[in-house]
Amino acid sequence: MLVLEKLEKSYNRGQPGEIQVLRGIDLTIPRGQVTALVAPSGAGKSTLLHIAGLLDTPDAGRVLVNGADLTGAPDRRRTEARRNELGFVYQFHHLLPEFTAEENVILPQLANGVSRAQARERARALLARVGLQDRVTHRPSALSGGEQQRVAFCRALANGPSLLLADEPTGNLDPATSDTVFSVLMDLVRETGLSALIATHNLDLAARMDRVLRLEAGQLTESA
């Protein structure tokens, strides 16, 4: 589902104080595998996720999604891949505050050409799956932090992606809520057969995934 080949990324490239964040990263995530990415703050995990999600470009190397090399693809093709093949979840939910939970899940589908009736049906099914069937008409301000993040999960899956990228998806929640919300996310991923790359500081959560990778000094190592 995702192949990263010899990725290099530096900031202030070619200038005094250049910082090399990624040093020849190689990574393959097959279909259905859930991979944890563990890294200290500032190690470059967000940079790696942004490159994998086609939100940034590497200085060198390749990014392949579903076998297609999208490293230097035109913006339109990269946008199409982000819309159809990739789902994103962040530490902060980034829900649109003026819209209801249901509408937040409907909107990305409408942008992808789905009819409003079909989009509403899928939104309600996803929200029911994460236990929010009675909260579909609530705006984010009326939802708890855990509920908001569950809506964000549904939004990420709205267009049926094959790969989920998540950056500290429970990092803004208290431990008990984090565990509950993470369990919901894992159930969704397993049921849909998604591949996933999930960055987390929580080693207990990382241990519940199929594979744990550490990013340090710009390189990936696999934990036993």
PAZAPA-4460 file (N, C-alpha, C; in steps of 0.05 Angstrom, whole numbers, plus 32768, in hexadecimal, padded with zeros to 4 digits):
% residues 224
    n_x    n_y    n_z   ca_x   ca_y   ca_z    c_x    c_y    c_z   seq   type   mol
   8010   7FE8   8000   8000   8000   8000   8011   8019   8000     1      M     A
   8027   8019   800F   8039   8030   8011   8055   8026   8010     2      L     A
   8065   8033   7FFE   8081   802D   7FFC   8090   8048   7FFC     3      V     A
   80A3   804A   800E   80B4   8061   800F   80D1   8057   8009     4      L     A
   80DD   8064   7FF6   80F8   805A   7FED   810D   8070   7FF1     5      E     A
   8120   806B   8002   8137   807D   8005   8131   809A   8008     6      K     A
   811D   80A0   801A   8114   80BB   801D   812A   80CC   802C     7      L     A
   812E   80E4   8021   8140   80F7   802E   8130   8111   8031     8      E     A
   8134   811E   8048   8127   8138   804C   8138   8148   8060     9      K     A
   813E   8161   8057   814D   8174   8068   813E   818E   8068    10      S     A
   8142   819D   807E   8139   81B9   807F   8151   81CB   807F    11      Y     A
   814D   81E3   8073   8163   81F6   806E   8178   81E9   805D    12      N     A
   816E   81DA   8049   8180   81CA   8039   8196   81DB   802B    13      R     A
   81AF   81D3   802D   81C5   81E0   8021   81CD   81FA   802E    14      G     A
   81C2   81FF   8046   81C8   8217   8055   81D5   8210   806F    15      Q     A
   81E2   8224   807C   81ED   821F   8097   81D6   8217   80AA    16      P     A
   81DB   8204   80BA   81C5   81FA   80CC   81B2   81E7   80C0    17      G     A
   81B9   81DB   80A9   81A8   81C7   809C   81A2   81B1   80AF    18      E     A
   8189   81A9   80B0   8180   8193   80C2   8176   817C   80B0    19      I     A
   8183   8165   80B1   817B   814E   80A1   8168   813D   80B2    20      Q     A
   814F   813D   80AA   813A   8130   80BA   8136   8112   80B3    21      V     A
   8137   810C   8099   8134   80F1   8090   814C   80E9   8080    22      L     A
   8158   80D2   8086   8171   80C9   8079   816D   80AE   806D    23      R     A
   8164   80AD   8054   8162   8094   8046   814D   8081   8051    24      G     A
   8135   808C   8056   811F   807C   8062   8114   8068   804D    25      I     A
   8113   804E   8055   8106   803A   8045   80F0   802E   8056    26      D     A
   80D8   802C   804A   80C1   8021   8059   80AD   8015   8046    27      L     A
   80A3   7FFD   804C   808D   7FF1   803D   8077   7FE9   8051    28      T     A
   805F   7FF1   804B   8048   7FE9   805B   8035   7FDA   8049    29      I     A
   8032   7FC0   804E   8020   7FB0   803C   8003   7FB4   8044    30      P     A
   7FF2   7FAA   8033   7FD5   7FAC   8038   7FCD   7FA0   8053    31      R     A
   7FBE   7FAF   8062   7FB3   7FA4   807B   7FC6   7FA6   8093    32      G     A
   7FDE   7FB0   808F   7FF1   7FB2   80A6   7FEE   7FCD   80B4    33      Q     A
   7FEE   7FCB   80CF   7FED   7FE4   80DF   8008   7FE7   80EC    34      V     A
   8016   7FFD   80E5   8031   8002   80ED   8032   801A   8100    35      T     A
   803F   8017   8117   8044   802D   812A   805E   803B   8123    36      A     A
   805E   8055   8124   8076   8065   8121   807B   8074   813B    37      L     A
   8091   806D   8148   8098   8079   8161   80B1   808A   815E    38      V     A
   80B0   80A2   8168   80C7   80B4   8165   80C7   80C9   817B    39      A     A
   80DE   80D2   8184   80DF   80E9   8196   80D6   8102   8188    40      P     A
   80CD   8116   8198   80C5   812F   818C   80DB   813B   817C    41      S     A
   80D4   8145   8164   80E7   8152   8153   80F8   813F   8142    42      G     A
   80F1   8125   8143   8101   8111   8134   80F9   8110   8116    43      A     A
   80E2   811B   810F   80DA   811B   80F3   80C2   8109   80EC    44      G     A
   80B3   80FF   8100   809D   80EE   80FA   8087   80FC   80EA    45      K     A
   8082   8115   80F2   806D   8124   80E3   8077   8129   80C6    46      S     A
   8090   812F   80C3   809B   8132   80A8   8098   8119   8097    47      T     A
   809E   8102   80A4   809B   80E9   8096   807E   80E4   808E    48      L     A
   806C   80E9   80A0   804F   80E5   809A   8046   80F8   8084    49      L     A
   8050   8111   8085   8047   8124   8070   8051   811C   8055    50      H     A
   8069   8111   8053   8074   8107   803A   8064   80EF   8030    51      I     A
   805F   80DC   8043   8050   80C4   803C   8034   80CB   8033    52      A     A
   8029   80E0   803E   800E   80E9   8038   800C   80FD   8021    53      G     A
   8023   8101   8013   8024   8112   7FFC   801E   8130   8002    54      L     A
   8023   8137   801B   801F   8153   8023   803A   8162   8021    55      L     A
   8050   8154   801E   806A   815F   801C   807A   814E   8008    56      D     A
   8090   8158   7FFF   80A0   8148   7FEC   80BC   8144   7FF8    57      T     A
   80C8   812D   7FF3   80E4   8128   7FFD   80F8   8136   7FEC    58      P     A
   8110   813A   7FF7   8126   8144   7FE7   8130   812F   7FD3    59      D     A
   812E   8116   7FDB   8135   80FF   7FCB   8125   80E7   7FD3    60      A     A
   8123   80D3   7FC2   8114   80BB   7FC8   80F8   80BB   7FBA    61      G     A
   80E9   80A6   7FBF   80CF   80A2   7FB2   80BA   809A   7FC6    62      R     A
   80A1   80A2   7FBF   8089   809B   7FCE   8076   808D   7FBB    63      V     A
   8070   8074   7FC1   805D   8064   7FB0   8045   805D   7FC1    64      L     A
   802D   8063   7FB6   8014   805C   7FC3   8005   804A   7FB0    65      V     A
   7FFE   8032   7FB9   7FF0   801E   7FA8   7FFF   8019   7F8F    66      N     A
   801A   801A   7F91   802B   8013   7F7A   8031   802A   7F67    67      G     A
   8024   8041   7F6C   8029   8059   7F5A   803D   806B   7F67    68      A     A
   8051   8073   7F58   8065   8086   7F61   805A   80A2   7F5F    69      D     A
   8054   80AE   7F77   8047   80C8   7F78   805A   80DE   7F81    70      L     A
   8074   80D7   7F82   8088   80EA   7F8D   8087   8105   7F7F    71      T     A
   8089   8104   7F65   8089   811D   7F55   8070   8121   7F45    72      G     A
   805A   8114   7F4E   8041   8116   7F3F   8036   8133   7F3F    73      A     A
   8027   813A   7F2B   801A   8155   7F2C   8008   8158   7F44    74      P     A
   8004   8171   7F4C   7FF3   8177   7F63   7FD8   816A   7F61    75      D     A
   7FCC   816A   7F49   7FB1   815F   7F46   7FB1   8141   7F4C    76      R     A
   7FC5   8133   7F43   7FC7   8116   7F49   7FCB   8111   7F66    77      R     A
   7FDC   8120   7F73   7FE1   811D   7F8F   7FC8   8123   7FA0    78      R     A
   7FBA   8138   7F98   7FA1   813E   7FA6   7F8D   8128   7FA3    79      T     A
   7F8B   811D   7F8B   7F79   8106   7F86   7F80   80EE   7F97    80      E     A
   7F9A   80E9   7F9A   7FA2   80D2   7FAB   7F9C   80D8   7FC8    81      A     A
   7FA0   80F0   7FD1   7F9A   80F7   7FED   7F7C   80F4   7FF3    82      R     A
   7F6C   80FA   7FDF   7F4F   80FA   7FE2   7F44   80DD   7FE2    83      R     A
   7F4F   80CC   7FD1   7F44   80B2   7FCC   7F53   809B   7FDA    84      N     A
   7F6D   809D   7FDD   7F7D   8087   7FE6   7F88   808A   8002    85      E     A
   7F88   80A2   800D   7F95   80A8   8026   7F80   80B4   803A    86      L     A
   7F82   80AB   8053   7F72   80B8   8068   7F85   80C3   807D    87      G     A
   7F7E   80DA   8088   7F90   80E8   809B   7F82   80ED   80B6    88      F     A
   7F90   80E7   80CB   7F87   80EE   80E6   7F9D   80FC   80F5    89      V     A
   7F97   8112   8102   7FAB   8121   8111   7FA5   8121   812E    90      Y     A
   7FB8   812B   813E   7FB5   812D   815B   7F9D   813E   8162    91      Q     A
   7F9A   8154   8154   7F82   8165   8158   7F6F   8160   8141    92      F     A
   7F56   815D   8148   7F42   8152   8135   7F3E   8163   811C    93      H     A
   7F41   817E   811E   7F3E   8190   8107   7F22   818D   80FA    94      H     A
   7F0E   8188   810A   7EF2   8187   80FF   7EE9   81A4   80FA    95      L     A
   7ED8   81A7   80E6   7ECD   81C1   80E0   7EB7   81C8   80F5    96      L     A
   7EBC   81DD   8105   7EAB   81E2   811C   7E8E   81E9   8115    97      P     A
   7E89   81F4   80FE   7E6E   81FD   80F7   7E5D   81E7   80EC    98      E     A
   7E68   81CF   80E8   7E5A   81B8   80DD   7E56   81A3   80F3    99      F     A
   7E41   8193   80EF   7E3C   817D   8102   7E4F   8166   80FD   100      T     A
   7E4F   8152   810F   7E60   813A   810B   7E5A   812D   80F0   101      A     A
   7E40   812A   80EA   7E38   811E   80D1   7E43   812E   80B9   102      E     A
   7E40   8148   80BA   7E48   8159   80A4   7E66   8158   80A0   103      E     A
   7E75   8156   80B6   7E92   8154   80B4   7E9B   813B   80A5   104      N     A
   7E8B   8126   80A7   7E92   810D   8099   7E86   810D   807C   105      V     A
   7E71   811C   8078   7E65   811F   805E   7E76   812F   804B   106      I     A
   7E82   8145   8054   7E8F   8158   8043   7EA5   814C   8031   107      L     A
   7EB8   813C   803C   7ECC   8131   802A   7EC1   811F   8014   108      P     A
   7EAA   8113   801A   7E9D   8102   8006   7E91   8113   7FEF   109      Q     A
   7E85   8129   7FF7   7E79   813B   7FE3   7E8F   8146   7FD1   110      L     A
   7EA7   814C   7FDD   7EBD   8156   7FCD   7EC7   8141   7FB9   111      A     A
   7EC1   8128   7FBF   7EC9   8112   7FAE   7EB3   8109   7F9A   112      N     A
   7E9E   8119   7F99   7E89   8113   7F85   7E73   8100   7F8D   113      G     A
   7E72   80F9   7FA7   7E5D   80E7   7FB1   7E44   80F8   7FB5   114      V     A
   7E2D   80EC   7FB0   7E14   80FA   7FB5   7E0F   80FF   7FD2   115      S     A
   7E00   8113   7FD9   7DFB   811A   7FF5   7DED   8103   8004   116      R     A
   7DDB   80F6   7FF6   7DCD   80E0   8003   7DE0   80C9   800A   117      A     A
   7DF1   80C1   7FF7   7E04   80AC   7FFC   7E18   80B4   8011   118      Q     A
   7E21   80CD   8010   7E34   80D7   8024   7E28   80D7   8040   119      A     A
   7E0F   80DE   8043   7E02   80DE   805D   7DFF   80C1   8067   120      R     A
   7DF8   80AF   8056   7DF5   8093   805E   7E10   8088   8068   121      E     A
   7E25   808D   805A   7E40   8083   8062   7E48   8091   807C   122      R     A
   7E44   80AB   807E   7E4B   80BA   8096   7E3D   80AE   80AF   123      A     A
   7E24   80A9   80AC   7E15   809E   80C3   7E1E   8082   80CA   124      R     A
   7E25   8072   80B6   7E2E   8057   80BB   7E49   8058   80CA   125      A     A
   7E5B   8069   80C1   7E75   806C   80CE   7E73   8076   80EB   126      L     A
   7E62   808A   80EE   7E5F   8096   8109   7E52   8082   811C   127      L     A
   7E3F   8072   8112   7E33   805D   8122   7E48   8048   812A   128      A     A
   7E5A   8042   8117   7E6F   802E   811D   7E81   8036   8134   129      R     A
   7E85   8050   8138   7E96   8059   814E   7E86   8063   8166   130      V     A
   7E6C   805B   8166   7E5B   8061   817E   7E50   807D   817F   131      G     A
   7E4E   808B   8169   7E45   80A6   8169   7E2A   80AA   815A   132      L     A
   7E1B   8094   8159   7E01   8096   814A   7DEE   80AA   8156   133      Q     A
   7DF1   80B0   8170   7DE0   80C4   817D   7DEC   80E0   817D   134      D     A
   7E03   80E4   8170   7E10   80FD   8171   7E14   8109   8155   135      R     A
   7E07   80FE   8141   7E0C   8106   8125   7E05   8124   8120   136      V     A
   7DF2   812F   812F   7DEA   814B   812A   7DF8   815E   813D   137      T     A
   7E0B   8155   814D   7E19   8166   815F   7E32   8173   8151   138      H     A
   7E36   818C   8157   7E4E   819A   814D   7E66   8192   815F   139      R     A
   7E7F   8195   8155   7E96   818E   8165   7E97   8199   8182   140      P     A
   7E8D   81B2   8185   7E8E   81BE   81A0   7E7C   81B0   81B4   141      S     A
   7E69   81A0   81AA   7E57   8191   81BC   7E61   8174   81C0   142      A     A
   7E78   816D   81B5   7E83   8152   81B7   7E9C   8153   81CA   143      L     A
   7EA0   813C   81D7   7EB9   8139   81E7   7ED1   8136   81D5   144      S     A
   7EE9   8138   81E1   7F01   8135   81D1   7F02   811A   81C4   145      G     A
   7EFB   8105   81D2   7EFB   80EA   81C6   7EE7   80E7   81B0   146      G     A
   7ECF   80F4   81B3   7EBB   80F3   819E   7EC4   8102   8186   147      E     A
   7ED0   8119   818A   7EDA   8129   8173   7EEE   8119   8163   148      Q     A
   7F00   810A   8171   7F14   80FB   8162   7F08   80E3   8154   149      Q     A
   7EF3   80D8   815F   7EE5   80C2   8151   7ED8   80CD   8137   150      R     A
   7ECD   80E5   8138   7EC2   80F1   8120   7ED9   80F5   810C   151      V     A
   7EF0   80FD   8115   7F07   8101   8103   7F0F   80E7   80F6   152      A     A
   7F0D   80D1   8105   7F13   80B6   80F9   7F00   80B1   80E2   153      F     A
   7EE6   80B6   80E8   7ED2   80B1   80D3   7ED6   80C2   80BA   154      C     A
   7EDE   80DB   80BF   7EE3   80ED   80A8   7EFB   80E2   8098   155      R     A
   7F0F   80D8   80A6   7F27   80CD   8098   7F20   80B5   8087   156      A     A
   7F0B   80A6   808F   7F04   808D   8080   7EED   8092   806D   157      L     A
   7EE3   80AA   806C   7ECA   80B0   805D   7ECC   80A8   803F   158      A     A
   7EE3   80AC   8033   7EE6   80A6   8016   7EF2   808B   8011   159      N     A
   7EF3   807A   8026   7EFD   805E   8022   7F1A   805C   801A   160      G     A
   7F2C   8069   8029   7F49   8068   8022   7F54   804C   8026   161      P     A
   7F6B   8047   801B   7F78   802D   801F   7F8F   8030   8033   162      S     A
   7F97   8048   8039   7FAD   804D   804C   7FA5   8064   805F   163      L     A
   7FA9   805F   8079   7FA4   8073   808D   7FBE   807D   8099   164      L     A
   7FC2   8097   809A   7FD9   80A3   80A7   7FCF   80B3   80BF   165      L     A
   7FDA   80AD   80D6   7FD1   80BA   80EF   7FE8   80C4   80FF   166      A     A
   7FE7   80DD   8107   7FFC   80EA   8116   7FF3   80F0   8132   167      D     A
   7FFB   80DF   8145   7FF3   80E1   8161   7FD5   80E4   8164   168      E     A
   7FC6   80D1   8159   7FA8   80D4   8158   7F9B   80D5   8173   169      P     A
   7FA8   80CB   8188   7F9C   80CD   81A3   7FAD   80DD   81B6   170      T     A
   7FC0   80EC   81AB   7FD3   80FB   81BC   7FC7   8112   81CB   171      G     A
   7FAF   811B   81C4   7FA3   8131   81D1   7F8E   8128   81E5   172      N     A
   7F8D   810E   81EB   7F78   8103   81FC   7F84   80F8   8216   173      L     A
   7F73   80F7   822B   7F7D   80EB   8244   7F80   80CD   8240   174      D     A
   7F90   80C0   8252   7F97   80A3   824D   7F7F   8091   8249   175      P     A
   7F6A   8094   825A   7F53   8082   8257   7F45   8086   823D   176      A     A
   7F40   809F   8236   7F33   80A6   821C   7F44   809D   8205   177      T     A
   7F5E   80A1   8207   7F71   809A   81F2   7F6F   807C   81EC   178      S     A
   7F6E   806C   8201   7F6D   804F   81FD   7F53   8047   81EF   179      D     A
   7F3C   8053   81F8   7F23   804D   81EC   7F22   8055   81CE   180      T     A
   7F2B   806E   81C9   7F2A   8078   81AD   7F3D   8068   819B   181      V     A
   7F54   8061   81A6   7F67   8051   8196   7F5B   8036   818F   182      F     A
   7F4D   802A   81A2   7F40   8010   819C   7F2B   8013   8186   183      S     A
   7F1C   8029   8186   7F09   802E   8171   7F17   8030   8156   184      V     A
   7F2E   803F   8155   7F3D   8042   813D   7F47   8028   8132   185      L     A
   7F52   8017   8144   7F5D   7FFE   813C   7F47   7FEC   8131   186      M     A
   7F2F   7FEC   813D   7F19   7FDC   8134   7F11   7FE5   8117   187      D     A
   7F10   7FFF   8113   7F09   8009   80F9   7F1E   8000   80E4   188      L     A
   7F37   8003   80EB   7F4D   7FFC   80D8   7F4B   7FDE   80D1   189      V     A
   7F48   7FCD   80E6   7F47   7FB0   80E1   7F2E   7FA8   80D0   190      R     A
   7F18   7FB4   80D6   7EFF   7FAD   80C7   7F00   7FB5   80AA   191      E     A
   7F0E   7FCB   80A4   7F0E   7FD5   8089   7F27   7FCA   8079   192      T     A
   7F39   7FBC   8087   7F51   7FB2   8079   7F65   7FC7   8071   193      G     A
   7F63   7FDE   807F   7F76   7FF4   8079   7F92   7FED   8080   194      L     A
   7FA5   7FF9   8071   7FC0   7FFB   807A   7FC2   8015   808A   195      S     A
   7FD4   8016   809D   7FD6   802F   80AE   7FF2   8033   80B7   196      A     A
   7FFA   804C   80B8   8012   8055   80C5   800B   806A   80DA   197      L     A
   800F   8062   80F3   8005   8072   810A   801C   807B   811B   198      I     A
   8020   8095   811D   8035   809F   812E   802A   80A3   814B   199      A     A
   8039   809A   815E   8030   809C   817A   8048   809D   818D   200      T     A
   8045   80AC   81A3   8059   80AB   81B9   8053   8095   81CD   201      H     A
   803A   808A   81CB   8030   8077   81DE   803A   805A   81D7   202      N     A
   804D   8050   81E6   8059   8036   81DF   8045   801F   81E4   203      L     A
   8032   8023   81F6   801E   800E   81FB   800C   800C   81E2   204      D     A
   8004   8023   81D7   7FF3   8022   81BF   8003   8017   81A7   205      L     A
   801D   801F   81A5   802E   8015   818F   802F   7FF7   8190   206      A     A
   8031   7FEB   81A7   8034   7FCE   81AA   801B   7FBF   81A1   207      A     A
   8005   7FCD   819E   7FEC   7FC0   8194   7FEA   7FBF   8176   208      R     A
   7FFD   7FCB   8169   7FFE   7FCB   814B   800F   7FB4   8141   209      M     A
   800E   7FAF   8127   801C   7F98   811B   803A   7F9B   811C   210      D     A
   8043   7FB3   811C   8060   7FB9   8117   8067   7FD4   8124   211      R     A
   807E   7FD5   8130   8087   7FEF   813D   80A1   7FF7   8130   212      V     A
   80A1   8010   8125   80B9   801C   811A   80C1   8034   812A   213      L     A
   80DB   8037   812E   80E6   804F   813C   80F5   8061   8128   214      R     A
   80EF   807A   812A   80FD   808E   811A   8110   809E   812C   215      L     A
   812A   809A   8127   813E   80A8   8137   8156   80AF   8124   216      E     A
   8160   80C7   8128   8177   80D0   8118   8172   80CD   80FA   217      A     A
   8158   80D0   80F2   8151   80D0   80D6   814F   80B5   80CA   218      G     A
   8150   809F   80DA   814E   8084   80CF   813A   8073   80DF   219      Q     A
   812F   8060   80D1   811B   804E   80DD   8128   8034   80E6   220      L     A
   8120   802B   80FE   8128   8011   8108   810F   8003   8112   221      T     A
   810F   7FE8   810F   80F8   7FD9   8117   80FB   7FCE   8133   222      E     A
   80E6   7FD1   8144   80E7   7FC5   815E   80DE   7FA9   815E   223      S     A
   80EB   7F99   816F   80E4   7F7C   8170   80C8   7F79   817C   224      A     A
***
